[in-house]
Amino acid sequence: GFINISDIPPHILTGGCKAVGPAAGDGEGASALAAFVQGMVHLNKAMLVRFVRCANASPTVCACIPSSKPERHILYMVSLPYAGDFRKYQLPDFSEVSLSASENKSINDMVTSMMVVG
C-alpha cells in the first residue's frame, strides 16, 4: 500500500537502507521506474512492502521512499520496526546528583566536543 511520507516518524527509520533502482542496461525498466518514482514524489507517498531477502529468510516490512533527480530515479527501502522492537524504559531522574561548577563545565565541554555538526 501507499502512505503519506509525513506519516512515517523519522525516529523509526533506523533499520538500514537499500537503494532500489533499475537493472544495468534496462532502458525500459529505467523509464518505468522513473515514471513510478516521479508519481510517488508528486503525490508525496511512500510505498509499504513486504521484503524477503531469499527463500528461507524471514520477511520484513519496509518503506520505499522515492528520490527523483534529473540524473536518477530510485527508491530508498528502509526496514520498519515491529511494535515489539520498541521498549519503554523508565529512567531515573538523578535529582539527588549534585555537581560542582567545574564538574558541570567539564561535562558540558565533553558533550560539546562530541557533537557532530554538519
Disulfide bonds with the S-S distance in Angstrom:
none
